[in-house]
Amino acid sequence: MEKRLLKLENKLKLKFQNCYDNVRKAFLALDGDYDGYITVEDILKYFGNDPDLSYNDLVKLMIDHDENRQGRIGYSDFSKWFGNVIHCSSGFYFRHDSRKNPQFDLHQEKQEKLKENDKFEAAQALC
């Protein structure tokens, strides 16, 4: 991807990251005509008269991120493009094919020990 396209994409991501905490809200804010798609015109309208936004560059970006290559983006494509920027990915990964979750098990053991200690201290206070 060209350098100016990367710069433009980063500017879009930064704007969405700073303005929205939810992908759905960002999509609905851009989709002014409520047709279920975001077009280049929708983005230009959203950003106003930003001199860094070039219509042709936006068309290229939209086509790159559109599965159907129509130049308009549906919610799923928008979510793939900006989802991780708006919703920061957490570092926790749980393997669903494993039977155990070691961190959860460790936490459970600590909680049980705390309960036992509380019961022991309560019994000592009664004596």
MOFENMO-V152624 format. One record per residue. SS is DSSP state (hx for helix, st for strand, lp for the rest). NEAR is the number of other ideal C-beta (glycine too) atoms within 12 Angstrom. Layout:
SS | NEAR
SS | NEAR
This chain:
lp | 15
lp | 14
hx | 10
hx | 18
hx | 24
hx | 16
hx | 18
hx | 31
hx | 28
hx | 19
hx | 25
hx | 37
hx | 25
hx | 18
hx | 25
hx | 32
hx | 21
hx | 13
hx | 20
lp | 25
lp | 14
lp | 17
hx | 28
hx | 19
hx | 19
hx | 32
hx | 32
hx | 20
hx | 24
hx | 37
lp | 25
lp | 18
lp | 14
lp | 13
lp | 17
lp | 19
lp | 26
st | 40
lp | 27
hx | 30
hx | 22
hx | 27
hx | 39
hx | 25
hx | 20
hx | 26
hx | 25
lp | 11
lp | 9
lp | 18
lp | 10
lp | 21
lp | 27
lp | 21
hx | 20
hx | 17
hx | 27
hx | 34
hx | 25
hx | 22
hx | 34
hx | 35
hx | 22
hx | 22
hx | 32
lp | 25
lp | 19
lp | 14
lp | 14
lp | 17
lp | 26
lp | 28
st | 36
lp | 24
hx | 25
hx | 20
hx | 27
hx | 37
hx | 24
hx | 19
hx | 29
hx | 36
hx | 24
hx | 15
hx | 26
hx | 28
lp | 18
lp | 13
lp | 10
lp | 8
lp | 6
lp | 9
lp | 11
lp | 14
lp | 11
lp | 8
lp | 8
lp | 12
lp | 10
lp | 13
lp | 16
hx | 13
hx | 15
hx | 15
hx | 14
hx | 13
hx | 13
hx | 15
hx | 14
hx | 14
hx | 14
hx | 14
hx | 14
hx | 14
hx | 14
hx | 14
hx | 14
hx | 14
hx | 14
hx | 14
hx | 13
hx | 12
hx | 11
hx | 10
hx | 9
hx | 8
lp | 7
